[in-house]
């Protein structure tokens, strides 16, 4: 699969089933993220691959009610960083940007492997950090739910979630975010 195919195939499905989580899979995903660009090669990203049953269960208890679908997955990747791990140039902090690039590469590699890597924001950060042993000075940026897409498990989703399984949600038209030579405010 080439990059364009992975981009087109990548979806944030919610109807998932478990996968075989091996050290080889974890290393493969981490290796992909490792090659991402970053400011002065500081590599501010940190990932916690959660698949042990007891830790996974405790982390799933931190998810918001709208993310109950994530309980079907048996791998969650916590994405962690902090400002001090990366460049700050004239007041511009790069840790979130650089960690985002590495995470996107990790997610595209997961897609290439036939997996769904669905990032979520709906979780209790304080409780999740406690479960994972993440210190207060670090930011838990997102949790990525990893599994295999499953048409069997779609019935467990609410109506809105089921619809987004069937068709890719609408994207902004290019003229709303891609400009030539000068930015144009399109938020009307």
C-alpha positions as CSV (number, residue, x, y, z in Angstrom):
1,X,0.0,0.0,0.0
2,X,1.4,3.4,-0.9
3,X,1.0,6.5,1.2
4,X,-1.9,7.9,-0.8
5,X,-3.8,4.6,-0.4
6,X,-3.2,4.6,3.3
7,X,-4.5,8.2,3.5
8,X,-7.6,7.3,1.6
9,X,-8.2,4.1,3.5
10,X,-7.6,5.6,7.0
11,X,-10.9,5.9,8.9
12,X,-11.8,6.4,12.5
13,X,-14.1,3.4,12.7
14,X,-15.8,2.6,16.0
15,X,-17.1,-0.9,15.3
16,X,-13.9,-2.9,16.3
17,X,-12.8,-6.3,17.3
18,X,-9.6,-7.4,19.1
19,X,-6.3,-7.9,17.3
20,X,-3.3,-10.0,18.2
21,X,-1.0,-7.6,20.1
22,X,2.6,-8.7,19.8
23,X,5.9,-7.0,20.7
24,X,6.6,-7.0,16.9
25,X,3.4,-5.0,16.3
26,X,4.2,-2.5,19.0
27,X,7.8,-2.1,17.7
28,X,6.5,-1.7,14.1
29,X,4.2,1.1,15.1
30,X,6.8,2.8,17.3
31,X,9.4,2.5,14.5
32,X,7.2,4.3,12.2
33,X,6.7,7.2,14.7
34,X,10.4,7.3,15.4
35,X,11.2,8.4,11.8
36,X,8.9,11.5,12.0
37,X,10.5,14.9,11.6
38,X,10.8,17.2,14.6
39,X,12.4,20.5,15.5
40,X,16.1,20.0,15.8
41,X,15.4,16.2,16.0
42,X,14.2,16.5,19.6
43,X,11.5,13.8,19.1
44,X,9.2,15.0,21.9
45,X,6.6,12.2,21.5
46,X,6.2,9.4,24.1
47,X,3.8,6.5,23.6
48,X,2.4,4.1,26.2
49,X,1.1,0.9,24.4
50,X,-1.6,-0.5,26.7
51,X,-2.6,-4.1,26.2
52,X,-2.3,-6.0,29.5
53,X,-5.8,-6.9,30.5
54,X,-5.8,-5.3,34.0
55,X,-4.3,-2.0,32.8
56,X,-6.5,-1.9,29.7
57,X,-9.6,-2.4,31.8
58,X,-8.6,0.4,34.3
59,X,-7.8,2.7,31.4
60,X,-11.2,1.9,29.7
61,X,-12.9,3.0,32.9
62,X,-11.5,6.5,32.3
63,X,-13.3,6.8,29.0
64,X,-16.3,9.1,28.6
65,X,-19.7,7.3,28.0
66,X,-19.7,8.2,24.3
67,X,-16.6,6.1,23.9
68,X,-18.0,2.8,25.2
69,X,-17.3,1.3,21.8
70,X,-13.6,1.4,22.6
71,X,-14.0,-1.4,25.1
72,X,-14.1,-3.9,22.2
73,X,-10.4,-3.0,21.4
74,X,-7.5,-4.6,23.2
75,X,-4.8,-2.0,22.4
76,X,-4.9,1.6,23.4
77,X,-1.9,3.9,22.7
78,X,-1.5,6.9,25.0
79,X,0.2,9.8,23.3
80,X,2.2,11.9,25.8
81,X,4.5,14.9,25.6
82,X,5.4,18.2,27.3
83,X,6.6,21.6,26.2
84,X,10.1,21.1,27.6
85,X,10.8,18.1,25.4
86,X,10.8,20.2,22.2
87,X,11.8,23.6,20.7
88,X,10.3,26.9,21.6
89,X,11.2,29.4,19.0
90,X,10.1,33.0,19.5
91,X,7.1,31.9,21.7
92,X,6.1,29.1,19.3
93,X,6.0,25.8,21.0
94,X,6.5,22.8,18.7
95,X,5.9,19.8,21.0
96,X,2.2,19.4,20.0
97,X,2.9,19.8,16.3
98,X,5.9,17.4,16.3
99,X,4.0,14.8,18.4
100,X,1.1,15.2,16.0
101,X,3.2,14.4,13.0
102,X,4.7,11.3,14.6
103,X,1.3,10.2,15.6
104,X,-0.1,10.6,12.1
105,X,2.7,8.5,10.7
106,X,2.0,5.8,13.4
107,X,-1.7,5.9,12.4
108,X,-0.9,5.6,8.7
109,X,1.3,2.6,9.4
110,X,-1.5,1.0,11.4
111,X,-3.8,1.6,8.4
112,X,-1.3,-0.1,6.1
113,X,-1.3,-3.1,8.5
114,X,-5.1,-3.4,8.1
115,X,-5.8,-1.8,11.5
116,X,-8.0,1.0,12.7
117,X,-6.2,3.6,14.8
118,X,-8.9,6.0,16.2
119,X,-7.7,8.9,18.3
120,X,-10.1,10.1,21.0
121,X,-10.4,13.1,23.3
122,X,-13.2,11.7,25.5
123,X,-11.4,10.5,28.7
124,X,-10.6,11.7,32.2
125,X,-7.0,12.8,31.8
126,X,-6.2,12.9,35.5
127,X,-7.5,9.3,36.1
128,X,-5.9,8.0,32.9
129,X,-2.5,9.5,33.8
130,X,-2.8,7.9,37.2
131,X,-3.6,4.5,35.7
132,X,-0.6,4.8,33.4
133,X,1.9,6.3,35.8
134,X,2.2,9.6,33.8
135,X,3.5,12.5,35.9
136,X,1.6,15.8,36.2
137,X,4.2,17.7,34.2
138,X,3.4,15.6,31.1
139,X,0.3,16.2,28.9
140,X,-1.8,13.2,27.8
141,X,-2.6,14.5,24.4
142,X,-4.9,11.7,23.1
143,X,-5.7,8.0,23.4
144,X,-5.6,6.0,20.2
145,X,-7.9,3.0,20.1
146,X,-6.5,0.3,17.9
147,X,-8.4,-2.7,16.6
148,X,-9.7,-4.4,13.5
149,X,-12.8,-3.0,11.8
150,X,-15.8,-5.2,12.4
151,X,-19.1,-5.0,10.6
152,X,-20.5,-7.4,13.3
153,X,-20.1,-4.9,16.1
154,X,-21.9,-2.0,14.4
155,X,-25.2,-2.8,16.2
156,X,-23.6,-1.7,19.6
157,X,-23.1,1.8,18.3
158,X,-25.7,4.7,18.5
159,X,-27.4,5.9,15.3
160,X,-24.9,8.7,14.6
161,X,-22.0,6.4,15.1
162,X,-23.5,3.8,12.9
163,X,-24.0,6.3,10.1
164,X,-20.3,7.4,10.3
165,X,-19.3,3.7,9.9
166,X,-21.2,3.5,6.6
167,X,-19.9,6.7,5.0
168,X,-16.9,8.9,5.6
169,X,-18.0,12.0,7.4
170,X,-18.0,15.2,5.3
171,X,-14.8,17.1,5.0
172,X,-14.4,20.9,4.6
173,X,-14.1,22.0,1.0
174,X,-10.6,23.0,0.0
175,X,-11.5,26.7,-0.3
176,X,-12.2,26.8,3.4
177,X,-8.7,25.8,4.5
178,X,-6.2,25.9,1.6
179,X,-5.3,29.4,0.4
180,X,-2.9,30.9,-2.1
181,X,-0.5,33.6,-1.1
182,X,-2.7,35.1,1.7
183,X,-4.9,33.8,4.4
184,X,-8.7,34.4,4.1
185,X,-11.0,34.2,7.1
186,X,-13.7,31.7,6.1
187,X,-15.4,31.4,9.5
188,X,-18.8,32.9,8.8
